[in-house]
Structures are given as C-alpha cells and as structure tokens.
Amino acid sequence: MTRRVWITGASQGIGAALVRRMRERGDQVIGSARTADRLEELADATGMIPWQLDVTDQEAAGASVAGIEEEIGPIDLAILNAGTHRPVGAEDFRTDELRALVELNLFGTAHCLEALIPRMTARKAGHIAVVGSLAAYRGLPTAAYYGASKAALTNMTEALKFDLDRHGVRLQLVQPGFVRTPLTDRNEFAMPFLVEPEEAAAAIMRGLHRSSFEIAFPRTFVAIMKLMRVMPYRLYFPLVARSTRA
C-alpha cells in the first residue's frame, strides 16, 4: 500500500538512504532538510517531494506539517531523523555548543512531534519513528553533547508511547549504532560494527513493519551496548577506554 511518508534530515546519510528505499517501494515521500540544493538534487534523482525546513524553527515546523497535510494529504508515517553530532573532549566542553546541539537533536524533534501528535490523535491513525542512537545507552568518549541529546530523546519517546498507544498512533524508536555519514567521519576513535547508510535504511525498513517499539542495529553491537548498560562503572570505563583508545 502506498503511504505518504515525511522524512526530516532527508538530504544525506540515513535520511537520503531512506528516501531512496521508500521511493523504490512506491511510497510518496516528502523530504525535509535545511539545505535546499541537496534536497533538490535528491528530488531530481528519486521523485521525492522537497520541503525545505529548519526543524529548530518551531513555527516553521508547525507550518510545514500543516502545509504538507493540506497540499499533499495526511502524513501516514513520519520519520524524525534530523540531527547532528559534534565531538567534544572535556578540555573543549562549552555550554553554548551543547545548547545548539540539543536545540537540533531534541527540540527539533519535539517541534515536529508537537505538530504531528494532535493531527494523528484526532484521526486515531498514524505512525511516527523517532531516530535516536545507541549512544543514548551510556556515555561514550567525545559524545558528551550528542549522547546527552539522544538520551533525552529516548526518554521523551518512551514516555509519549503510553498516551499515543491509547490514541491509536504507533510510535517507534530507532537506535542505530555507528553509521558511516559525514557526522561519524568527525570521530577520531575506532567505531565498531560501522554500517553503511544503505544498510541502516534496510534495517529501519524491516523494523517499521514489526511490532517492536525499538528498532536497534546492528544486532551484535546492540547486544554489547545493552550488556554495558548494566555493567558496573569499575568495569565499564576501562573496557570502553581500551576499545576506543580513549
């Protein structure tokens, strides 16, 4: 069945790979990002409908959801993927940089949710996938900004699921491991189980058709991270320091 799918952060990485996969499936895809020229290039290549948006602009996010639904039709599936990563060591930790990253990764998603939830709950239909990260599970080297934003995003998504279930709106949380993108290219440490954007998109597509709340991958890395989530600090810190050469 053809769906109307809205993807934020669509111009590169996982977002662009999802656009390509969903267009191949026959879905009508609306792709949003801040960069207009990249959106237009992807639209030309895939037939996606470009819808430029900076998700940190709360008013623009609300207007975009309203505009998409009025001009194209109700959004069946929203994949809230917009986000960024900025590695930071303790020596360079700055509150203003943390605030900027949280503004995009957390509040950018919240702006979209605020616009989507009333419409989907009124219809008692809809599907939202929030893209987080396995970095939300525990603190990782140079991820003080990123991990904090994704941990908050994870908690927020878990909390919203209770109410959305009652209203017939499906909510899922996507937790990727390391995916090769311009963002992970900034990391200077070893990234275990690194996957390509196309692999990530395939895993997400499979997960969207399953009943589980969390779509987490790659499987081996997920198992390791879940084990480390309950590992005592006296074991966790030395293990991660050795494995990442931190």
Solvent accessible surface area in square Angstrom, and as a share of the most:
residue,aa,sasa,rsa
1,M,195,0.87
2,T,92,0.54
3,R,28,0.10
4,R,67,0.24
5,V,0,0.00
6,W,0,0.00
7,I,0,0.00
8,T,2,0.01
9,G,20,0.19
10,A,0,0.00
11,S,19,0.13
12,Q,69,0.31
13,G,16,0.15
14,I,21,0.11
15,G,0,0.00
16,A,6,0.05
17,A,2,0.01
18,L,0,0.00
19,V,0,0.00
20,R,91,0.33
21,R,99,0.36
22,M,0,0.00
23,R,77,0.28
24,E,143,0.64
25,R,91,0.33
26,G,37,0.36
27,D,0,0.00
28,Q,64,0.29
29,V,1,0.01
30,I,0,0.00
31,G,0,0.00
32,S,1,0.01
33,A,10,0.08
34,R,133,0.49
35,T,52,0.30
36,A,44,0.34
37,D,88,0.46
38,R,106,0.39
39,L,2,0.01
40,E,89,0.40
41,E,117,0.52
42,L,17,0.08
43,A,13,0.10
44,D,124,0.64
45,A,85,0.66
46,T,26,0.15
47,G,47,0.45
48,M,6,0.03
49,I,54,0.27
50,P,47,0.29
51,W,49,0.17
52,Q,108,0.48
53,L,8,0.04
54,D,54,0.28
55,V,7,0.04
56,T,37,0.22
57,D,66,0.34
58,Q,96,0.43
59,E,148,0.66
60,A,33,0.25
61,A,0,0.00
62,G,30,0.29
63,A,62,0.48
64,S,8,0.05
65,V,0,0.00
66,A,23,0.18
67,G,12,0.12
68,I,0,0.00
69,E,20,0.09
70,E,138,0.62
71,E,132,0.59
72,I,41,0.21
73,G,10,0.09
74,P,55,0.35
75,I,1,0.01
76,D,55,0.29
77,L,1,0.01
78,A,0,0.00
79,I,0,0.00
80,L,3,0.01
81,N,23,0.12
82,A,18,0.14
83,G,27,0.26
84,T,30,0.17
85,H,12,0.06
86,R,119,0.44
87,P,42,0.27
88,V,10,0.06
89,G,28,0.27
90,A,93,0.72
91,E,145,0.65
92,D,85,0.44
93,F,88,0.37
94,R,123,0.45
95,T,79,0.46
96,D,93,0.48
97,E,46,0.21
98,L,44,0.22
99,R,153,0.56
100,A,67,0.52
101,L,6,0.03
102,V,29,0.17
103,E,63,0.28
104,L,13,0.06
105,N,0,0.00
106,L,26,0.13
107,F,98,0.41
108,G,1,0.01
109,T,8,0.04
110,A,25,0.20
111,H,19,0.08
112,C,1,0.01
113,L,5,0.02
114,E,100,0.45
115,A,18,0.14
116,L,1,0.00
117,I,37,0.19
118,P,78,0.49
119,R,80,0.29
120,M,0,0.00
121,T,25,0.14
122,A,87,0.68
123,R,86,0.32
124,K,131,0.56
125,A,49,0.38
126,G,19,0.18
127,H,23,0.10
128,I,0,0.00
129,A,0,0.00
130,V,0,0.00
131,V,10,0.06
132,G,2,0.02
133,S,9,0.06
134,L,2,0.01
135,A,13,0.10
136,A,18,0.14
137,Y,19,0.07
138,R,32,0.12
139,G,60,0.57
140,L,28,0.14
141,P,30,0.19
142,T,52,0.30
143,A,11,0.08
144,A,53,0.41
145,Y,0,0.00
146,Y,42,0.16
147,G,10,0.10
148,A,52,0.40
149,S,1,0.00
150,K,9,0.04
151,A,41,0.32
152,A,39,0.30
153,L,1,0.01
154,T,18,0.10
155,N,98,0.50
156,M,51,0.23
157,T,0,0.00
158,E,80,0.36
159,A,58,0.45
160,L,50,0.25
161,K,57,0.24
162,F,153,0.64
163,D,69,0.36
164,L,5,0.03
165,D,74,0.39
166,R,170,0.62
167,H,61,0.27
168,G,45,0.43
169,V,2,0.01
170,R,81,0.30
171,L,3,0.02
172,Q,2,0.01
173,L,2,0.01
174,V,0,0.00
175,Q,0,0.00
176,P,8,0.05
177,G,14,0.13
178,F,27,0.11
179,V,5,0.03
180,R,117,0.43
181,T,20,0.12
182,P,69,0.43
183,L,43,0.21
184,T,19,0.11
185,D,98,0.51
186,R,116,0.42
187,N,20,0.10
188,E,177,0.79
189,F,30,0.13
190,A,40,0.31
191,M,44,0.20
192,P,55,0.35
193,F,90,0.37
194,L,53,0.26
195,V,17,0.10
196,E,64,0.29
197,P,20,0.13
198,E,84,0.38
199,E,95,0.43
200,A,0,0.00
201,A,0,0.00
202,A,14,0.11
203,A,11,0.09
204,I,0,0.00
205,M,24,0.11
206,R,129,0.47
207,G,4,0.04
208,L,4,0.02
209,H,112,0.50
210,R,137,0.50
211,S,114,0.73
212,S,57,0.37
213,F,45,0.19
214,E,48,0.21
215,I,10,0.05
216,A,29,0.23
217,F,16,0.07
218,P,25,0.16
219,R,208,0.76
220,T,74,0.43
221,F,11,0.04
222,V,16,0.09
223,A,62,0.48
224,I,66,0.34
225,M,1,0.01
226,K,79,0.33
227,L,112,0.55
228,M,15,0.07
229,R,114,0.41
230,V,116,0.67
231,M,32,0.14
232,P,62,0.39
233,Y,141,0.54
234,R,182,0.67
235,L,87,0.43
236,Y,3,0.01
237,F,119,0.50
238,P,59,0.37
239,L,63,0.31
240,V,10,0.06
241,A,40,0.31
242,R,168,0.61
243,S,68,0.44
244,T,12,0.07
245,R,192,0.70
246,A,84,0.65
